[in-house]
Amino acid sequence: MAREDFFKRQIEGIIRVYAKLLFNKQYKSDDWDEQIFIALQGEPLSLQDDLERIIEHGEIDAAENLLFEVLEEAISEKVNRNECEELITWFYEQLDRMSDEELEYGNFSREEIMQGQAEALLLCMQSQY
């Protein structure tokens, strides 16, 4: 029961971040399920789509933070290492394709791309799965 409550709070927190970043909306917990349904209706639920949208809004740091949260959860759930590595590679390739001006707009740099990718891959390699 406590574990389910913990995961529910984690999911609600992530959805609140998505709601603010993607829809610029603030949600109240009293009619939470209905608000989430309305906000996400017709929206893609793919992690990659969500990360792309966050990046497009210039919130590169928020996208990277979400990536690391997902990676940590995937590692704790013993997701296949190759899947994590593919996600990491895809994410940082998206950033690498951006112009220097786009990166600067998102308060990010090419150095941070290399550093973030190295940290993410190291995290992935240190796991026991």
Secondary structure by P-SEA (a helix, b strand, c coil): caaaaaaaaaaaaaaaaaaaaaccbbbbccaaaaaaaaaaccccccaaaaaaaaaaacaaaaaaaaaaaaaaaaaaacccaaaaaaaaaaaaaaaaaccaaaaaaacccaaaaaaaaaaaaaaaaaccc
